[in-house]
Amino acid sequence: MARVVEDRRFQNFIIAVIVFNAVTLGLETSTRMVAEYGTLLHTVDYVALGIFVLELGAKLYAYRAKFFRDPWNIFDLLVVGIAVIPTTGPFAVLRALRVLRVLRLISVVPSMRKVVTGLLASIPGMASIAALLALIIFVAGVMATKLFGAISPENFGDLGTSLFTLFQVMTGEAWPDIAKEIMKEAPMAWVFFVVYILVSSFAVLNLFIAVVVSGMEDELRQDIREEEAKQAETQAQANKEILDELRALRAEVSALRRQ
């Protein structure tokens, strides 16, 4: 059973089912498609769910307790488990969560799994950068409220409004309009906005990218080390077999010489 669920053809079949199920879930958002093919779409959805349940059952049978040692197996179990919960009464809202089954592509496609693993590995570093970014926005928010609160109360009237406006400015959304409005009464206000954007967008946000890339590189190096270890083990086994054959040949030659 373990050989079956780990077989590449079986994995490709599951990927195909996930993609096909994603298409049917997308079609269910169309009122016209549901009116014409609603029964067929629901039937296909139930068939796909049945295949996923059977797959998880096969893995549980094959791996027993080891099944729960793999976080990706637990992820699959939760995603499929949500779809199995009855979607009537107070649980009707869970019907919308069926689309989470599409996320199973992450667990069955190795390349996606590596990307997500690298992203999760970089969370500690990202938390520190997020704290730094929050500190920068807070300091800039207090400064902007004191400097521009009277000029543009709709954007910088209080700390909360200033923080939201600065978050919007950090994303590059409509900040020239905000800056030009303030610069009508404070011509040097551009200095504040330019420095803030340089620090928050170009410096701190690029640190996020650097941390994520570093995490993915670490994951890639780990994969390379594991592959090298497997190759070394295979080579050692092959060398051992060759040595055993050489010893057997020597023994046969020695026996022939004695005769």
C-alpha positions in Angstrom: 0.0 0.0 0.0 2.9 2.4 0.8 4.4 1.7 -2.7 1.0 2.5 -4.3 0.5 5.8 -2.5 4.1 6.9 -3.2 4.0 5.9 -6.8 4.5 8.8 -9.2 1.5 7.7 -11.3 -0.8 7.7 -8.2 0.5 11.2 -7.3 -0.1 12.5 -10.8 -3.7 11.1 -10.6 -4.3 12.9 -7.3 -2.9 16.2 -8.8 -5.3 15.8 -11.8 -8.2 15.3 -9.4 -7.3 18.4 -7.4 -7.0 20.5 -10.5 -10.3 19.1 -12.0 -12.0 19.7 -8.7 -10.7 23.3 -8.6 -12.3 23.9 -12.0 -15.7 22.5 -10.9 -15.5 24.7 -7.7 -14.9 27.7 -9.9 -17.8 26.8 -12.2 -20.1 26.6 -9.1 -19.6 30.4 -8.7 -21.5 30.9 -11.9 -25.3 31.1 -11.4 -25.9 30.1 -15.0 -23.6 27.0 -14.8 -25.2 26.0 -11.5 -28.7 26.3 -13.0 -27.8 24.2 -16.1 -25.2 21.7 -14.6 -25.6 22.0 -10.9 -26.4 18.3 -10.3 -23.4 17.2 -12.4 -21.0 19.7 -10.6 -22.2 18.5 -7.2 -21.7 14.9 -8.2 -18.2 15.5 -9.4 -17.4 17.4 -6.2 -18.6 14.4 -4.1 -16.6 12.0 -6.3 -13.5 14.1 -5.8 -14.1 14.2 -2.1 -14.5 10.5 -2.0 -11.2 10.0 -3.8 -9.4 12.2 -1.3 -10.9 10.3 1.6 -9.9 7.0 0.1 -6.4 8.4 -0.4 -6.0 9.5 3.2 -7.4 6.2 4.3 -4.8 4.3 2.3 -2.0 6.5 3.7 -3.3 5.9 7.3 -3.4 2.2 6.6 0.1 2.2 5.1 1.9 4.5 7.5 -0.1 3.9 10.8 1.3 6.3 13.5 4.0 7.6 11.1 1.2 9.3 9.2 0.9 12.0 11.9 4.7 12.7 11.9 4.5 14.4 8.6 3.0 17.9 8.9 1.8 17.8 5.3 -0.3 14.7 6.0 -1.9 16.6 8.9 -2.6 19.5 6.6 -4.3 17.2 4.1 -6.3 15.6 6.9 -7.6 19.0 8.1 -8.4 20.3 4.6 -10.4 17.1 3.7 -11.9 16.9 7.1 -13.4 20.4 6.8 -15.1 19.2 3.5 -16.5 16.2 5.2 -18.3 18.2 7.9 -22.1 18.5 7.1 -22.8 21.8 5.5 -26.3 22.3 6.8 -27.7 24.3 9.7 -25.0 26.2 11.7 -22.3 24.6 9.6 -23.6 25.9 6.3 -20.8 28.6 6.2 -18.2 25.8 6.0 -19.4 25.0 2.5 -17.4 27.9 1.2 -14.3 26.3 2.7 -14.5 23.5 0.3 -12.2 25.5 -2.0 -9.4 24.9 0.6 -9.1 21.4 -1.1 -7.3 23.2 -3.9 -4.5 24.0 -1.5 -3.7 20.3 -1.4 -1.6 21.0 -4.5 1.0 22.4 -2.2 1.4 19.1 -0.4 1.5 16.9 -3.5 3.6 19.0 -5.7 7.3 18.8 -4.4 8.3 22.2 -5.9 5.4 24.0 -4.2 6.1 22.2 -1.0 9.7 23.4 -1.0 8.7 27.0 -1.5 6.2 26.9 1.4 8.7 25.1 3.6 11.3 27.8 2.9 8.7 30.5 3.6 7.7 28.9 6.9 11.4 28.6 7.8 11.9 32.3 7.3 9.0 33.3 9.7 11.3 34.0 12.7 13.4 36.5 10.7 10.3 38.0 9.1 8.8 38.6 12.6 11.8 40.7 13.5 11.5 42.7 10.3 7.8 43.1 10.8 8.4 44.5 14.3 11.0 47.0 12.8 8.5 48.1 10.2 5.7 48.6 12.8 8.1 50.7 14.8 9.0 52.8 11.8 5.3 53.3 10.9 4.5 54.2 14.5 7.3 56.9 14.7 6.3 58.3 11.3 2.6 58.3 12.4 3.3 60.3 15.5 5.4 62.8 13.5 2.9 63.1 10.7 0.0 63.7 13.1 1.9 66.5 14.8 3.2 68.0 11.5 0.2 67.6 9.2 -2.8 67.1 11.5 -4.1 70.6 11.1 -3.3 70.8 7.4 -5.0 67.5 6.4 -7.2 66.2 9.2 -8.9 63.6 7.0 -5.5 61.9 6.4 -3.5 62.8 9.6 -6.1 64.1 12.1 -5.3 61.5 14.7 -2.8 58.7 15.2 -5.1 55.9 13.9 -5.9 57.8 10.7 -2.2 58.7 10.3 -1.1 55.0 10.6 -3.7 53.9 8.0 -2.6 56.7 5.6 1.1 55.9 6.1 0.4 52.2 5.4 -1.4 53.3 2.2 1.6 55.5 1.3 4.0 52.6 2.0 2.2 50.5 -0.7 2.6 53.4 -3.2 -1.2 53.9 -3.5 -2.3 57.6 -4.2 0.6 59.0 -2.1 1.4 61.8 -4.7 -2.1 63.2 -4.2 -1.8 63.2 -0.4 1.7 64.8 -0.6 0.6 67.5 -3.1 -2.4 68.4 -1.0 -0.2 69.0 2.1 2.6 70.7 0.1 0.2 73.4 -0.8 0.6 74.7 2.8 3.9 73.0 3.7 6.2 73.0 0.6 8.9 71.0 2.4 6.6 68.1 3.3 8.0 66.2 0.3 11.1 65.5 2.5 9.1 63.5 5.0 7.3 61.5 2.4 10.4 60.7 0.3 12.4 59.6 3.4 9.5 57.6 4.7 9.0 55.7 1.4 12.7 55.1 1.0 12.9 53.6 4.5 9.7 51.6 4.6 9.2 50.5 1.0 12.7 50.2 -0.5 14.6 49.2 2.6 12.5 47.3 5.1 10.2 45.5 2.6 13.2 44.4 0.6 14.5 42.8 3.8 11.4 40.6 3.7 12.4 39.4 0.3 15.9 38.8 1.4 14.8 36.7 4.4 12.4 34.6 2.3 15.1 34.0 -0.3 17.6 33.0 2.4 15.1 30.6 3.9 14.5 29.0 0.5 18.3 28.7 -0.1 18.6 26.9 3.3 15.9 24.5 2.2 17.6 23.9 -1.1 20.9 23.3 0.6 19.2 20.8 3.0 17.8 19.0 0.0 21.2 18.9 -1.6 22.8 17.5 1.6 20.1 14.8 1.8 20.6 13.9 -1.8 24.3 13.7 -1.4 23.9 11.5 1.7 21.6 9.1 -0.2 24.1 9.0 -3.1 27.0 8.3 -0.6 24.9 5.5 1.0 24.2 4.0 -2.4 27.8 4.2 -3.4 28.9 2.6 -0.1 26.5 -0.2 -0.7 27.8 -0.7 -4.2 31.4 -0.7 -3.0 30.6 -3.2 -0.3 29.0 -5.5 -2.9 32.1 -5.2 -5.2 34.4 -6.0 -2.3 32.3 -9.0 -1.4 32.5 -10.3 -5.0 36.3 -9.7 -5.0 36.7 -11.7 -1.8 34.6 -14.5 -3.3 36.7 -14.5 -6.4 39.9 -14.6 -4.4 38.6 -17.5 -2.4 37.7 -19.4 -5.6 41.2 -18.7 -7.1 42.9 -19.9 -3.9 40.8 -23.1 -3.9 41.8 -23.7 -7.6 45.5 -23.2 -6.8 45.4 -25.7 -4.0 43.9 -28.3 -6.3 
